[in-house]
C-alpha cells in the first residue's frame, strides 16, 4: 500500500476546524461510499472533492447489512460489494487519492473487527485521520472503545436528537475531532425539510461539549445546508452526493460545489 502524503495525525481534524472557525466558515463534510459507482469513478470522485470544497471527507466502507442507512446508501454499498470493494481496498483507494482534506473512515463495526490487529496503523498510513463507527455507542464495549479511542485516529462519535444532555456530555468526552449530530431519527436519506427541533438540539449539545458540531441526515440541497450552517460548525452531506454520483462524477461534484457556495455566503 502506498503511503499518503497528507498529514496522518488525528490532530488534522482539530487543525481543520480551528482554521475554519478563525475564518468564520462552516465545514462541509462529504460522505461517499468507497467503490461506488465504480472503482475508477470512486477514485475520481474522491480526488475531486478537494477542489469542489469539501473540508472533511467521510469514506464509507461497504457493508452487507447497513441497517442505519437509507435506500440510496444501501444500494451504493451493495453495488460496491458486487464489484469486490473491501476494507483493505478502501484503504488502498484513500492512499491512491492523496486528498488534502482530512479523511474519516466511516464503517460498521464488523468490517473493522475482521482487521483489528493493525487496522488503525494501516489506516493512518493510508491517509486516514479519523474513524466513525455507526453501531458502537458509548459504553457498549469499553474494550473496543478504548482500542479505537486510544489509537492513531480521532474517534468521532454520534449523538442522536433524543439524547439527554448528560449523555451528550458523556459521548463527547469519549470522542475527538468533532461530534456528528444526527438531525432526526431514522435512517440516512434525503429529506424535504430540516427538523423543527434542530436549533434546540444543537443548543443542548453546545452546552455539553466544546467539540465542533457537524449535523447530518437529510441534508440534500444548498438551502438546507445554509439553514443548518447557521446553527452548527459543519454540515454533513451524504445520500444526495451518492445519488448524484449514480448519474456521473461531475453531477456529484457540482452538488458539492453548490453546497460550498451556500455555506460560504452565510454571514
C-alpha contacts under 8 A as a table, 3 or more apart, distances in Angstrom:
res1	aa1	res2	aa2	distance
1	X	92	X	6.13
1	X	95	X	7.25
1	X	126	X	7.34
2	X	92	X	7.49
2	X	95	X	5.97
2	X	96	X	6.97
2	X	126	X	6.95
3	X	95	X	6.13
3	X	125	X	5.60
3	X	126	X	5.50
3	X	127	X	7.25
4	X	94	X	7.98
4	X	95	X	5.07
4	X	96	X	7.30
4	X	98	X	5.45
4	X	125	X	6.59
4	X	126	X	5.38
4	X	127	X	5.05
5	X	98	X	6.29
5	X	127	X	7.38
6	X	98	X	6.60
6	X	99	X	7.08
6	X	100	X	6.17
6	X	127	X	6.06
7	X	12	X	6.88
7	X	127	X	7.13
8	X	12	X	7.13
8	X	124	X	5.43
8	X	125	X	6.92
8	X	127	X	5.39
8	X	128	X	6.16
8	X	129	X	5.44
9	X	12	X	5.73
9	X	124	X	7.50
9	X	129	X	5.98
9	X	152	X	6.93
9	X	153	X	7.02
10	X	13	X	6.17
10	X	14	X	7.60
10	X	129	X	4.76
10	X	130	X	6.09
10	X	152	X	6.55
10	X	153	X	4.95
10	X	154	X	4.82
10	X	177	X	7.42
11	X	14	X	4.97
11	X	15	X	6.18
11	X	129	X	7.77
11	X	154	X	7.56
11	X	177	X	7.49
12	X	15	X	5.07
12	X	16	X	6.08
12	X	102	X	6.26
12	X	129	X	6.70
13	X	16	X	5.04
13	X	17	X	6.24
13	X	56	X	7.93
13	X	102	X	6.13
13	X	129	X	7.12
13	X	130	X	7.80
13	X	154	X	7.88
13	X	177	X	5.25
13	X	178	X	7.79
14	X	17	X	5.41
14	X	18	X	6.07
14	X	177	X	5.64
15	X	18	X	5.06
15	X	19	X	6.09
16	X	19	X	5.24
16	X	20	X	6.25
16	X	55	X	7.47
16	X	102	X	7.72
17	X	20	X	5.02
17	X	21	X	6.01
17	X	27	X	7.21
17	X	212	X	7.17
18	X	21	X	5.10
18	X	22	X	6.13
19	X	22	X	5.11
19	X	23	X	6.26
20	X	23	X	5.10
20	X	24	X	6.10
20	X	25	X	5.01
20	X	26	X	6.40
20	X	27	X	6.81
21	X	24	X	4.99
21	X	25	X	5.94
21	X	26	X	7.30
21	X	233	X	7.93
22	X	25	X	7.73
25	X	263	X	7.46
25	X	264	X	6.55
26	X	229	X	6.27
26	X	232	X	7.61
26	X	233	X	5.22
26	X	234	X	5.02
26	X	235	X	7.44
26	X	263	X	6.41
26	X	264	X	7.51
27	X	54	X	7.68
27	X	55	X	5.65
27	X	56	X	7.32
27	X	214	X	7.75
27	X	233	X	6.20
27	X	234	X	4.12
27	X	235	X	6.24
28	X	53	X	7.28
28	X	54	X	5.27
28	X	55	X	5.28
28	X	56	X	6.56
28	X	234	X	5.73
28	X	235	X	5.27
28	X	236	X	6.30
28	X	237	X	7.67
28	X	259	X	7.68
28	X	260	X	6.68
28	X	263	X	7.92
29	X	54	X	5.99
29	X	55	X	5.92
29	X	56	X	4.68
29	X	57	X	5.73
29	X	58	X	7.04
29	X	214	X	7.86
29	X	234	X	6.81
29	X	235	X	5.86
29	X	236	X	4.56
29	X	237	X	6.32
30	X	54	X	6.15
30	X	55	X	7.92
30	X	56	X	6.45
30	X	57	X	5.03
30	X	58	X	5.91
30	X	236	X	5.76
30	X	237	X	5.08
30	X	238	X	5.95
30	X	241	X	7.75
30	X	256	X	7.80
31	X	57	X	5.99
31	X	58	X	4.47
31	X	59	X	5.91
31	X	60	X	6.94
31	X	236	X	7.25
31	X	237	X	6.14
31	X	238	X	4.50
31	X	239	X	7.78
31	X	241	X	7.45
31	X	242	X	7.83
32	X	36	X	7.74
32	X	46	X	7.83
32	X	57	X	7.74
32	X	58	X	6.36
32	X	59	X	5.31
32	X	60	X	5.97
32	X	238	X	6.42
32	X	241	X	7.16
32	X	242	X	6.12
33	X	36	X	5.61
33	X	42	X	7.89
33	X	59	X	5.82
33	X	60	X	4.50
33	X	61	X	6.48
33	X	62	X	6.62
33	X	73	X	7.44
33	X	76	X	6.58
33	X	77	X	6.50
33	X	80	X	7.75
33	X	242	X	7.27
34	X	39	X	7.97
34	X	42	X	6.31
34	X	59	X	6.00
34	X	60	X	5.66
34	X	61	X	5.94
34	X	62	X	6.69
34	X	77	X	8.00
34	X	80	X	6.98
34	X	85	X	7.20
34	X	90	X	5.83
34	X	93	X	7.60
35	X	38	X	5.23
35	X	39	X	4.71
35	X	40	X	7.86
35	X	41	X	7.74
35	X	42	X	5.24
35	X	43	X	7.86
35	X	80	X	4.85
35	X	81	X	7.87
35	X	83	X	7.54
35	X	85	X	5.82
35	X	90	X	7.51
36	X	39	X	6.58
36	X	41	X	7.06
36	X	42	X	5.42
36	X	76	X	5.88
36	X	77	X	7.33
36	X	79	X	6.74
36	X	80	X	5.28
36	X	242	X	8.00
36	X	245	X	7.80
37	X	41	X	6.26
37	X	42	X	6.34
37	X	76	X	6.85
37	X	79	X	7.08
37	X	80	X	6.91
37	X	245	X	6.58
37	X	246	X	6.03
38	X	41	X	5.19
38	X	42	X	5.81
38	X	80	X	6.88
38	X	83	X	7.40
39	X	42	X	5.23
39	X	43	X	6.53
39	X	83	X	7.78
40	X	43	X	5.31
40	X	44	X	6.33
41	X	44	X	4.96
41	X	45	X	5.97
41	X	249	X	6.62
42	X	45	X	5.09
42	X	46	X	6.07
43	X	46	X	5.13
43	X	47	X	6.20
43	X	93	X	6.48
43	X	96	X	7.78
43	X	97	X	6.21
44	X	47	X	5.28
44	X	48	X	6.08
44	X	249	X	7.33
45	X	48	X	5.02
45	X	49	X	6.30
45	X	249	X	5.78
45	X	252	X	7.77
45	X	253	X	7.29
46	X	49	X	5.51
46	X	50	X	7.80
46	X	94	X	7.97
46	X	97	X	6.51
46	X	99	X	7.44
47	X	50	X	6.36
47	X	97	X	5.50
47	X	98	X	7.41
47	X	99	X	5.97
48	X	51	X	5.73
48	X	52	X	6.23
48	X	253	X	6.86
49	X	52	X	4.88
49	X	53	X	6.29
49	X	54	X	5.49
49	X	57	X	7.81
49	X	253	X	6.61
49	X	256	X	7.54
50	X	53	X	5.57
50	X	54	X	5.51
50	X	55	X	7.40
50	X	99	X	6.52
50	X	100	X	6.49
50	X	101	X	6.36
51	X	54	X	7.50
52	X	253	X	5.99
52	X	254	X	7.47
52	X	256	X	6.00
52	X	257	X	4.96
52	X	260	X	7.64
53	X	256	X	6.81
53	X	257	X	6.05
53	X	260	X	5.72
54	X	57	X	6.55
54	X	101	X	7.05
54	X	256	X	7.20
54	X	260	X	7.46
55	X	101	X	5.53
55	X	102	X	7.20
56	X	101	X	5.39
56	X	102	X	5.15
56	X	103	X	5.97
56	X	104	X	7.38
57	X	101	X	6.60
57	X	102	X	6.36
57	X	103	X	4.86
57	X	104	X	6.14
58	X	103	X	5.85
58	X	104	X	4.68
58	X	105	X	5.90
58	X	106	X	5.91
59	X	90	X	7.97
59	X	103	X	7.08
59	X	104	X	6.26
59	X	105	X	5.23
59	X	106	X	5.58
60	X	105	X	6.29
60	X	106	X	4.53
60	X	107	X	5.84
61	X	77	X	7.83
61	X	86	X	7.15
61	X	87	X	6.01
61	X	90	X	6.58
61	X	105	X	7.30
61	X	106	X	6.17
61	X	107	X	5.21
61	X	108	X	7.70
61	X	111	X	7.86
62	X	76	X	7.97
62	X	77	X	4.55
62	X	78	X	7.10
62	X	80	X	6.52
62	X	81	X	6.28
62	X	85	X	7.05
62	X	86	X	6.97
62	X	87	X	7.75
62	X	107	X	7.66
63	X	66	X	5.82
63	X	77	X	6.20
63	X	78	X	7.50
63	X	81	X	7.47
63	X	107	X	7.87
63	X	108	X	7.16
63	X	111	X	7.42
64	X	77	X	7.35
64	X	78	X	6.73
64	X	81	X	7.68
66	X	69	X	5.59
66	X	74	X	6.23
66	X	108	X	7.56
67	X	187	X	7.76
68	X	134	X	7.50
68	X	186	X	7.47
68	X	187	X	4.98
68	X	188	X	6.65
69	X	72	X	7.86
69	X	73	X	5.94
69	X	74	X	5.98
69	X	187	X	4.93
69	X	188	X	4.76
69	X	189	X	7.36
70	X	73	X	5.85
70	X	74	X	6.03
70	X	187	X	5.07
70	X	188	X	4.69
70	X	189	X	5.25
71	X	74	X	5.04
71	X	75	X	5.99
71	X	189	X	7.28
72	X	75	X	5.30
72	X	76	X	6.32
72	X	189	X	6.85
72	X	239	X	6.05
72	X	242	X	7.07
72	X	243	X	6.39
73	X	76	X	4.93
73	X	77	X	6.04
73	X	188	X	7.71
73	X	189	X	7.82
73	X	239	X	6.12
73	X	242	X	6.88
74	X	77	X	5.16
74	X	78	X	6.25
75	X	78	X	5.13
75	X	79	X	6.13
76	X	79	X	5.09
76	X	80	X	6.17
76	X	242	X	7.28
77	X	80	X	5.16
77	X	81	X	6.16
78	X	81	X	5.09
78	X	82	X	6.17
79	X	82	X	5.18
79	X	83	X	6.55
80	X	83	X	5.17
80	X	84	X	6.57
80	X	85	X	5.46
81	X	84	X	5.06
81	X	85	X	5.02
81	X	86	X	7.11
82	X	85	X	7.42
85	X	89	X	5.91
85	X	90	X	6.85
86	X	89	X	5.10
86	X	90	X	6.06
87	X	90	X	4.92
87	X	91	X	6.40
87	X	111	X	6.64
87	X	112	X	7.81
88	X	91	X	5.21
88	X	92	X	6.33
89	X	92	X	4.84
89	X	93	X	6.04
90	X	93	X	5.01
90	X	94	X	6.37
91	X	94	X	5.13
91	X	95	X	6.19
91	X	122	X	7.86
91	X	123	X	6.21
91	X	126	X	5.84
92	X	95	X	5.01
92	X	96	X	6.12
92	X	126	X	6.73
93	X	96	X	5.18
93	X	97	X	6.16
94	X	97	X	5.16
94	X	98	X	6.51
94	X	99	X	7.76
94	X	126	X	6.14
94	X	127	X	6.48
94	X	128	X	7.46
95	X	98	X	5.63
95	X	125	X	7.88
95	X	126	X	4.42
95	X	127	X	5.86
98	X	127	X	7.11
99	X	102	X	7.75
102	X	128	X	7.06
102	X	129	X	5.89
102	X	130	X	7.91
103	X	127	X	7.05
103	X	128	X	4.98
103	X	129	X	5.40
103	X	130	X	6.45
104	X	128	X	6.00
104	X	129	X	5.83
104	X	130	X	4.36
104	X	131	X	5.14
104	X	132	X	6.79
105	X	128	X	6.60
105	X	129	X	7.91
105	X	130	X	6.14
105	X	131	X	4.63
105	X	132	X	6.16
106	X	131	X	6.01
106	X	132	X	4.91
106	X	133	X	6.19
106	X	134	X	7.59
107	X	111	X	7.27
107	X	112	X	7.45
107	X	131	X	7.71
107	X	132	X	6.32
107	X	133	X	5.13
107	X	134	X	6.36
108	X	111	X	6.50
108	X	112	X	7.33
108	X	133	X	5.31
108	X	134	X	5.34
108	X	135	X	5.90
109	X	112	X	5.38
109	X	113	X	6.31
109	X	133	X	6.06
109	X	134	X	7.32
109	X	135	X	6.28
109	X	136	X	6.90
110	X	113	X	5.16
110	X	114	X	6.51
111	X	114	X	5.41
111	X	115	X	7.03
112	X	115	X	5.47
112	X	116	X	5.82
112	X	119	X	7.29
113	X	116	X	4.82
115	X	118	X	6.88
115	X	119	X	5.58
116	X	119	X	5.22
116	X	120	X	7.77
118	X	121	X	5.52
118	X	122	X	6.21
119	X	122	X	5.16
119	X	123	X	5.98
120	X	123	X	5.07
120	X	124	X	6.16
120	X	148	X	7.73
120	X	151	X	6.43
120	X	152	X	6.18
120	X	153	X	6.71
121	X	124	X	5.18
121	X	125	X	6.20
121	X	151	X	7.94
121	X	152	X	6.59
122	X	125	X	5.02
122	X	126	X	6.22
123	X	126	X	5.04
123	X	127	X	6.51
123	X	128	X	5.34
124	X	127	X	5.21
124	X	128	X	4.83
124	X	129	X	6.29
124	X	152	X	6.69
124	X	153	X	6.85
125	X	128	X	7.26
128	X	131	X	7.89
128	X	153	X	7.34
129	X	152	X	7.89
129	X	153	X	5.25
129	X	154	X	6.29
130	X	153	X	4.57
130	X	154	X	4.24
130	X	155	X	5.80
130	X	156	X	6.68
130	X	177	X	7.46
131	X	148	X	7.89
131	X	153	X	6.31
131	X	154	X	6.20
131	X	155	X	5.21
131	X	156	X	6.00
132	X	155	X	6.14
132	X	156	X	5.02
132	X	157	X	6.36
132	X	158	X	7.97
133	X	136	X	5.91
133	X	156	X	7.86
133	X	157	X	7.57
134	X	137	X	7.83
134	X	158	X	7.44
136	X	140	X	6.33
136	X	141	X	7.46
136	X	145	X	7.89
137	X	140	X	5.61
137	X	158	X	7.78
138	X	141	X	7.62
138	X	142	X	7.85
138	X	145	X	7.55
138	X	170	X	7.87
138	X	171	X	6.00
138	X	174	X	7.41
139	X	142	X	5.76
139	X	145	X	7.93
141	X	144	X	5.52
141	X	145	X	6.17
142	X	145	X	4.95
142	X	146	X	5.96
143	X	146	X	5.17
143	X	147	X	6.31
144	X	147	X	5.02
144	X	148	X	6.26
145	X	148	X	5.17
145	X	149	X	5.75
146	X	149	X	5.05
146	X	150	X	5.52
147	X	150	X	5.41
147	X	151	X	6.17
148	X	151	X	5.60
148	X	153	X	7.49
148	X	155	X	6.37
149	X	153	X	7.44
149	X	154	X	6.86
149	X	155	X	5.30
149	X	174	X	7.32
149	X	175	X	7.23
151	X	154	X	7.83
154	X	175	X	7.36
154	X	176	X	5.13
154	X	177	X	5.79
155	X	174	X	7.88
155	X	175	X	5.28
155	X	176	X	5.30
155	X	177	X	7.14
156	X	175	X	5.28
156	X	176	X	5.49
156	X	177	X	6.08
156	X	178	X	6.03
156	X	179	X	6.13
156	X	180	X	7.12
157	X	171	X	6.73
157	X	172	X	6.98
157	X	174	X	7.58
157	X	175	X	5.42
157	X	176	X	7.62
157	X	178	X	7.59
157	X	179	X	5.57
157	X	180	X	6.15
158	X	171	X	7.72
158	X	179	X	6.18
158	X	180	X	4.83
158	X	181	X	5.94
158	X	182	X	7.04
159	X	163	X	6.65
159	X	168	X	6.65
159	X	171	X	7.31
159	X	179	X	7.11
159	X	180	X	6.21
159	X	181	X	4.88
159	X	182	X	6.08
160	X	163	X	5.39
160	X	181	X	6.14
160	X	182	X	5.12
160	X	183	X	7.27
160	X	184	X	7.32
160	X	185	X	7.19
161	X	181	X	7.26
161	X	182	X	6.26
161	X	183	X	6.20
161	X	184	X	6.08
161	X	185	X	7.07
161	X	198	X	7.81
161	X	201	X	6.11
163	X	167	X	6.23
163	X	168	X	6.17
164	X	167	X	5.31
164	X	168	X	6.22
165	X	168	X	4.93
165	X	169	X	6.36
165	X	204	X	6.35
165	X	205	X	6.92
165	X	208	X	6.43
166	X	169	X	5.22
166	X	170	X	6.42
166	X	208	X	7.36
167	X	170	X	4.98
167	X	171	X	6.15
168	X	171	X	5.20
168	X	172	X	6.18
168	X	205	X	6.38
168	X	208	X	6.11
168	X	209	X	7.83
169	X	172	X	5.16
169	X	173	X	6.20
169	X	205	X	7.67
169	X	208	X	4.64
169	X	209	X	6.00
170	X	173	X	5.19
170	X	174	X	6.67
171	X	174	X	5.38
171	X	175	X	6.60
172	X	175	X	5.10
172	X	176	X	7.62
172	X	179	X	6.73
172	X	208	X	7.63
172	X	209	X	6.11
172	X	211	X	7.36
173	X	209	X	7.76
175	X	178	X	7.39
175	X	179	X	7.26
176	X	179	X	7.59
176	X	211	X	7.49
177	X	211	X	7.03
177	X	212	X	7.43
178	X	211	X	5.33
178	X	212	X	4.79
178	X	213	X	5.87
178	X	214	X	6.91
179	X	211	X	6.43
179	X	212	X	6.21
179	X	213	X	5.02
179	X	214	X	6.14
180	X	213	X	6.24
180	X	214	X	5.05
180	X	215	X	5.88
180	X	216	X	7.01
181	X	202	X	7.98
181	X	213	X	6.67
181	X	214	X	5.93
181	X	215	X	4.74
181	X	216	X	6.34
182	X	185	X	7.29
182	X	215	X	5.98
182	X	216	X	5.37
182	X	217	X	5.86
183	X	194	X	7.82
183	X	195	X	6.52
183	X	198	X	6.38
183	X	215	X	6.08
183	X	216	X	5.83
183	X	217	X	5.74
183	X	218	X	7.51
184	X	195	X	6.42
184	X	217	X	6.80
184	X	218	X	7.97
187	X	217	X	7.64
188	X	217	X	5.18
188	X	218	X	6.51
188	X	239	X	6.99
189	X	217	X	6.27
189	X	218	X	5.20
189	X	219	X	7.98
189	X	238	X	7.82
189	X	239	X	5.33
189	X	240	X	7.53
190	X	217	X	7.34
190	X	218	X	4.32
190	X	219	X	6.04
190	X	220	X	5.37
190	X	239	X	6.21
190	X	240	X	6.27
191	X	194	X	7.44
191	X	218	X	4.62
191	X	219	X	6.57
191	X	220	X	6.83
192	X	218	X	7.78
193	X	218	X	7.84
193	X	224	X	7.21
194	X	198	X	7.48
194	X	218	X	7.39
194	X	219	X	7.47
194	X	224	X	6.69
194	X	227	X	7.88
194	X	228	X	7.76
195	X	198	X	5.43
196	X	199	X	7.50
197	X	200	X	5.51
197	X	201	X	6.30
198	X	201	X	4.99
198	X	202	X	6.07
199	X	202	X	5.27
199	X	203	X	6.17
199	X	231	X	6.50
200	X	203	X	5.10
200	X	204	X	6.26
201	X	204	X	5.19
201	X	205	X	6.29
202	X	205	X	5.10
202	X	206	X	6.13
202	X	213	X	7.79
202	X	231	X	6.94
202	X	232	X	6.95
203	X	206	X	5.12
203	X	207	X	6.45
204	X	207	X	5.28
204	X	208	X	6.53
205	X	208	X	4.95
205	X	209	X	6.30
205	X	213	X	7.96
206	X	209	X	5.44
206	X	210	X	6.61
206	X	213	X	7.71
207	X	210	X	7.85
212	X	232	X	7.92
212	X	233	X	5.72
212	X	234	X	7.62
213	X	232	X	5.68
213	X	233	X	5.24
213	X	234	X	6.30
214	X	232	X	6.04
214	X	233	X	5.72
214	X	234	X	4.21
214	X	235	X	5.27
214	X	236	X	6.40
215	X	228	X	7.20
215	X	232	X	6.74
215	X	234	X	6.35
215	X	235	X	5.08
215	X	236	X	5.71
216	X	219	X	6.47
216	X	235	X	6.15
216	X	236	X	4.47
216	X	237	X	6.40
216	X	238	X	7.99
217	X	236	X	7.38
217	X	237	X	7.48
217	X	238	X	7.73
218	X	237	X	7.91
218	X	239	X	7.80
219	X	224	X	5.92
219	X	225	X	6.30
219	X	235	X	7.99
219	X	236	X	7.28
219	X	237	X	5.84
219	X	238	X	7.86
219	X	240	X	7.55
220	X	224	X	6.86
220	X	225	X	7.57
220	X	237	X	6.66
220	X	238	X	7.94
220	X	239	X	7.32
220	X	240	X	5.05
220	X	241	X	7.94
221	X	224	X	5.30
221	X	225	X	6.37
221	X	240	X	7.92
221	X	259	X	7.14
222	X	225	X	4.96
222	X	226	X	6.25
222	X	258	X	6.08
222	X	259	X	4.64
222	X	262	X	5.56
222	X	263	X	7.88
223	X	226	X	5.07
223	X	227	X	6.27
223	X	262	X	6.78
224	X	227	X	5.02
224	X	228	X	6.27
225	X	228	X	5.25
225	X	229	X	5.87
225	X	235	X	6.29
225	X	259	X	6.40
225	X	262	X	6.97
225	X	263	X	6.73
226	X	229	X	4.83
226	X	230	X	6.34
226	X	259	X	7.95
226	X	262	X	5.65
226	X	263	X	5.34
226	X	266	X	6.93
227	X	230	X	5.53
227	X	231	X	7.29
228	X	231	X	5.37
228	X	232	X	6.14
228	X	234	X	7.99
228	X	235	X	6.64
229	X	232	X	5.23
229	X	233	X	6.63
229	X	234	X	6.21
229	X	235	X	6.26
229	X	263	X	6.41
229	X	266	X	7.76
230	X	266	X	7.30
232	X	235	X	7.20
237	X	240	X	6.69
237	X	241	X	6.78
238	X	241	X	5.41
238	X	242	X	6.21
239	X	242	X	4.99
239	X	243	X	5.98
240	X	243	X	5.13
240	X	244	X	6.17
241	X	244	X	5.04
241	X	245	X	6.13
241	X	252	X	5.14
241	X	253	X	7.85
241	X	255	X	6.83
241	X	256	X	7.27
242	X	245	X	5.02
242	X	246	X	6.52
242	X	252	X	7.16
243	X	246	X	5.19
243	X	247	X	7.29
243	X	252	X	7.81
244	X	247	X	5.46
244	X	248	X	6.63
244	X	249	X	7.48
244	X	251	X	5.44
244	X	252	X	4.67
244	X	255	X	7.64
245	X	248	X	4.81
245	X	249	X	5.09
245	X	250	X	7.68
245	X	251	X	6.36
245	X	252	X	4.93
246	X	249	X	7.88
247	X	251	X	6.72
248	X	251	X	5.52
248	X	252	X	6.79
249	X	252	X	5.20
249	X	253	X	6.27
250	X	253	X	5.12
250	X	254	X	5.97
251	X	254	X	5.09
251	X	255	X	6.32
252	X	255	X	5.25
252	X	256	X	6.43
253	X	256	X	4.99
253	X	257	X	6.18
254	X	257	X	5.09
254	X	258	X	6.24
255	X	258	X	5.06
255	X	259	X	6.23
256	X	259	X	5.05
256	X	260	X	6.16
257	X	260	X	4.98
257	X	261	X	6.19
258	X	261	X	5.11
258	X	262	X	6.25
259	X	262	X	5.17
259	X	263	X	6.34
260	X	263	X	5.25
260	X	264	X	6.11
261	X	264	X	5.07
261	X	265	X	6.21
262	X	265	X	5.34
262	X	266	X	6.98
263	X	266	X	5.54
